[in-house]
Amino acid sequence: MNDAAIAPVPVIRCGGRVRSQPEAQQRAGRLAAAVAAAGIGRGDRVAVMARNDIEFLEASLAIATAGGNPVPVNTRWTAPEVAHVLADAKVRLVFAHTEFVPVAEAASAAAGVAPLIVEIGMPAGLLGESGLAGELGEPTGRHPLLEEWIAAQAEPLGHLEGAISDSMGLIYTSGTTGRPKGVVRERMTPQQLLAIAGATAQRMGLTPGGEMLVAGPLYHASPNAVAVLALRMGTNITIMPRWDSARFLRHIHEQRVQQAKIVPTMLSRLLSLPADVRERYDTSSLTHLIHSAAPCPPAIKRAAIDWFGDALSEFYGSSESGPLTWIRGSEWLAHPGSVGRPADGSAVLVADADGKELPAGEIGRVYVRGPEYWPAFEYLGLGAPGSAVDGMIWVGDLGRFDEDGYLYLTGRDSEVVIRGGVNIYPAEIEAALLAVDGIEDAAVVGIPDTTGDLGETVAAHILPRPGAELTAAGITAALRGQLASYKIPSHLEIVAELPRDDNGKIYKQRVRELLTKAGTGS
C-alpha cells in the first residue's frame, strides 16, 4: 500500500495541545462507561460547565453515548442562574472545570439539589490562552476528577441503540431578556437525525478531513452542535479557548481553515484590527465563514464582504426551530440588511398581533416553523409555546419582508421604544450608529422620558474602536440627515465595554438600567 494514499488521522487542537480524534473518541467511550456506572441513564440531564477545551467535546460525546442529555451551562452565569438550570432540568451530574467548581457547589446548595460533581483539570495551555491564574491548574480535591473516571474504565461503553436520539432532548435559550427557558425537543427518529446532520454539514461546510475553527463558546447551541458533528465526521477541529481577533486570523492562516462560525461582534472586532495585522494573514482558505445569533449592522456586513467575499454567509434561527433563513454575501449586497429567505423547508410569516399576514414592507411579528425534519418541542415546565399561528410560533422577533421575499429583522418586541405613541426600532438606529467612523458597537434602548409626556426617549451606549476619539456631539451630528430627529438618541454614553454574552447578544436590560440611572441622575 502506498503510504502517501493513507488519509491523515483527524485531530483536535486547543491551547497548544493536539489530540487525535480516535484517542478522543476512545476516551469519550470510557468516560461514557463511567457515566453509566454512576447511574446516568437514557434522558438523564448532565450539566457541562467548562471553558472551550478538548475535554468539553469528550464529555459531551460521553454523555450522549450513554443516552444522557448534555446540558451546556453558560460559564458567565452566577450561582443563582445556574441553580435555576440545575433544579429546572433535574440535573444529576455536573462536569465542571476547576474554575467553575465553586459556582457549581453554590448553585447546588441554592437549588437544594445534590448532583455528583466531576472536576475537569485545567491544563497550562488553556489557562495561558484564557488569561487565567496558574493556581487554577491545581484541582480543588473536593470531587472526583474526569481523568480518574476515564482511567477507572478499562473498556469503552458499548453501542446503545437510540442513545443519540435520547441525548438531544434539551437545550436552554440564552436568557438575555429573562430567565433561560429549557427547550425540550421530542425524541428524534433516525431519519430526522440523518436529515439534520446532512443539512448542517452541507450548510456549514463541514467535510471529512477538512479544517474547522471553533471561535465561539461551546456552551452555546450552534458552536456546540457544529463541533460535535465535526468530531463525528472526522473534520479536524481547532478550538479557541477564548476570542482573540489576531489569533483567529493566525489559526486560519496556519491551519488553512475552511469553516468557522462567528457572531457579528467578532466581525466588528476583526475589522478593528490595524490594516497591517489583517494583511499579515492569508484567509483565502475560508469557504464558509458563517455568522448568526444577533443582527449584523449593514456597515459591518458590507466591510466584511469586501474582505471575505462570498465565503461570508448568515443564517437566522432559534433554539426552538433551528436555522430558518440563509443568505450569502453576494446575495446580501442585492438585499442589504436582510437575513435571507426561508430555506430547507422552513417557513416564516410576518403578521400582526392577531396573526393576520402583513404585506411586504410592514413590520410585524416574525412567526417561524423549522424544516419538516426538525423535531417538535415544548418549554420545560411551561408546556407548548404560546402565540402560535398555523403551527408557526413567535419567539419575540419583529421584522418585515421585501417584495422578493427576503426577511429583515427590526428587533425584539421587548426592545421597541414607544415615544409619543410611535414605535421606534433600535436595530435601525444601531445600524446608523455603526456606520459612523470610529464606532465599533452600539446598544440602543428606550428609557423613561423624565422631561416630558412622551413616555420613552431613545438612549444609547457606544463602544469606540481602539484609538477613536468620539464625542456625543459629534455622533449626534453624524446622525442628522440619516435618521428622523425623534430617532436620534437624546442620551449618548461612550463606554469601555457593552454587557453581552459570548454569543454576541447584548444584555439590553442591563444597558437600560445603566442609562435610566444616568438619565435620572440617580
Secondary structure as UniProt FT lines:
FT   HELIX           3..5
FT   STRAND          11..14
FT   TURN            15..16
FT   STRAND          17..20
FT   HELIX           21..37
FT   TURN            38..39
FT   TURN            42..43
FT   STRAND          45..49
FT   HELIX           54..65
FT   TURN            66..67
FT   STRAND          69..72
FT   TURN            75..76
FT   HELIX           79..88
FT   TURN            89..90
FT   STRAND          93..97
FT   HELIX           98..100
FT   HELIX           101..111
FT   STRAND          116..120
FT   HELIX           124..130
FT   HELIX           134..137
FT   HELIX           146..151
FT   TURN            161..162
FT   HELIX           163..167
FT   STRAND          170..172
FT   STRAND          182..185
FT   HELIX           190..204
FT   TURN            208..209
FT   STRAND          211..214
FT   TURN            218..219
FT   HELIX           221..233
FT   STRAND          236..239
FT   HELIX           245..255
FT   STRAND          259..262
FT   HELIX           264..271
FT   HELIX           275..278
FT   TURN            279..280
FT   TURN            284..285
FT   STRAND          288..291
FT   HELIX           298..308
FT   HELIX           309..311
FT   STRAND          312..318
FT   TURN            319..321
FT   STRAND          322..328
FT   HELIX           329..334
FT   TURN            336..337
FT   STRAND          340..342
FT   TURN            344..345
FT   STRAND          347..351
FT   TURN            353..354
FT   TURN            360..361
FT   STRAND          364..369
FT   TURN            372..373
FT   STRAND          377..379
FT   TURN            380..382
FT   TURN            390..391
FT   STRAND          392..401
FT   TURN            403..404
FT   STRAND          407..412
FT   HELIX           413..415
FT   STRAND          417..419
FT   TURN            420..421
FT   STRAND          422..424
FT   HELIX           426..434
FT   TURN            437..438
FT   STRAND          439..448
FT   STRAND          455..464
FT   TURN            466..467
FT   HELIX           472..479
FT   TURN            481..482
FT   HELIX           485..487
FT   STRAND          491..494
FT   TURN            502..503
FT   HELIX           508..520
//
